[in-house]
Structure formats: C-alpha cells, structure tokens
Amino acid sequence: MTTTTTDEAADRAGVLELNDRLRAAWNAHDAEAFGEPWEDDADHVNTMGDVQSGKAQIVGGARFIFSSMMAATESQVVVRDLRLLGDGVALLDLDQTLTGVADGPAGPLPGAVDGILRSRIKIVARKHPTGWKVASFQNTAILGRPRA
C-alpha cells in the first residue's frame, strides 16, 4: 500500500492547480495570464519544434497565436502522470486535445485534422514560495489518428 504525506498531497494539488491556471488562461486566450505562472527563464517547445526562451518570448508567442490560428481554440487535457521528483520539482505528463485550430500562415499545422490537434505535453514545474511555476514545457503533436 502506498501512503501519501500531507506535503506530497499539497504538492500534487499545487501542480494540478498550475495546470488548471494554464488551461484557463489558454481557453480565455489571455497571453499575460498564460505567461504569469512561468519562471522568468523558462523554456517552451511548441508542436512545430519552435523554442521560446524566457517568459517574455513565451508571452509574445502566446499573444501572436491567440490573435491568429489559436484564437478560437479550446484546450482539454487528461493527466497521464504526475511525478514528484524531489526538492520541489515535479514532472506533469498530459494528453491535450485542442479544438478550433485554424490554419497557420503556411497552411494546416502538422497533426491537425479537421481543426483538432492532439498532443502530448511534458511540464517540468518547480515550487516557489508563491506556488508552482513552469520551468520547461514540451508539446509534441500526435501525428496521424489515435489508435483505438
């Protein structure tokens, strides 16, 4: 039988609350709110493999996509796994479905089918005195249709 300490339960709840804040900001298409829970030197790799370094670039990228191909999207996520790695570090593994995806400047996004983009997200989060923040975010498109 596995036991969870009060601190572990609070940390898990904090990481899941971080995820909820990211989803709410995404679904509101609010770039500033989306960028708020990131560390200043965080990195973000999107489904196209583009790398954004630092909170300012992440917010700028969100501002651009929320005014273009992701303006009508809604994010739904399923938590695949949440691991507390120790010393205030956690790894969150998500499956995401984005609906309402429009074509980008170069056409449809790789992996997007009929306005739906499925991806796998890995978030490395670190605990701060003010709560959990994103240190690193990797988003990988699932190419092709999901298997049954």
N, C-alpha and C positions, 0 to 999 in steps of 0.2 A: 504494500500500500504506500502511495506517495503522499507525503504531507507538504503543505504549503504554509510557510510562515506568514505572519501578518505583513511584514515588509515585502515579501515576494508578491503577495496578493495586491498590495498597494502599488508596487512597481508595474505589475501586469495591467492593472486598471489605468495607471498613468500612461502607459504606452498605447493602450487601446483608445484612451481619450485623445491622445495626439493624433492617432489615425482618424478618429471622428472629426477632429478640427480640420484636418487636411481635406477630408471628403466634403464637409460642409462648405468650406471656402471654395473648393473646386465647383461644387454644384451651384454656388452663388456667383461664380465667375468673378471672384474678388481676388485679384492678384496680390494685393497687400496683405489680406488675411491669409492667403495661401502661403505667402513668404514669411509670415510672422514666426511660426514655430520652427524655423530653420536656424542652425548655427550660422554665425557670420561667414565662416569659411567652409560651409557645407558644399558638397558637390551633388550634381543631378545629371543622370544619363537618361535621355528620353528614348522612346521606342525606335527612333531613327538613328540612335547612337550618338546624337549630339551631346556634348558635355557642357554644362554650365557650372562655373566655379564661383562660389560666393553667393551670398543672399541677394545682392543687387542684380546679378545676372539671372538668378532664378526668378525673381520677381519680374524683371524685364521680359523674360521668356514667357512667363505666365500671362503678363499683360498682352503680349502680342497674340498668343494663341486664343485667349479669351475674347479677343476682338476679331478673330478670324475663324479658322477651321474648328475650334473647340467652343465657339460662342453658344451653341445650343446643346452642349453635351451634358449628360448626367452620368456620374460615376457610381457604380455599385461595386462593393468589394466583399470578398469572403476571406476570412483569416484562415490561412492554411496552417500556420505555425507561429508561435511566439516563444522565443527563447531568451531567457535572461542569461547573459554571458558573464556576468560578474562585474564588479567595480562600476556599477551604474551604466552598463552598456547592454543593449538589447538588439535582437535581430527579429524583425517582423516580416513574415512571408505572406503575401496576399495574391489572390486571383482577382483581377479587375475586369469589369465589363463596362465599356464606355458606349453609350448610345448617343445618337445625334451628331456623329462625327461628319463634318463636311470635308470636301476635297481640299487639299492644301494647294499652294501655288504651283506645284509640279504635278498635280493630279491626286488620285486617291492615295492615302497613306498605306504603306505596306502592311498587310494584315487586316485592314479594314474591309469589311464585307457588308454591303447594304447599310452603311452608316454605323456599323457596330465594330468596335475594336476591342479585342480581348488581349489581356497582357498579364504577365506575372511581375510582381513588384517585390523587391527586397529593400527594406529600410533598416539602416543602422541608426539607432537612436541612443542618445546619451542623456543621462539625468543631470539636471542643473538645479540650483536652489529654487528656481522659478518653475520647474517642471521639466518634462521630457522634450527634447528637440531633435530634429532630423540632422544627423551628421553626414549621411550618404544615402542616396536614393537611386536605385537602378530599376528601370522599367523596360521590360522585354516583350515585344509583340509576339503573340502566338500566331504563327503563320499557318494558314490553312484552317479548316474547320475542326472544332474539337471532336475528339473521338467519343463515342458512346460508352 
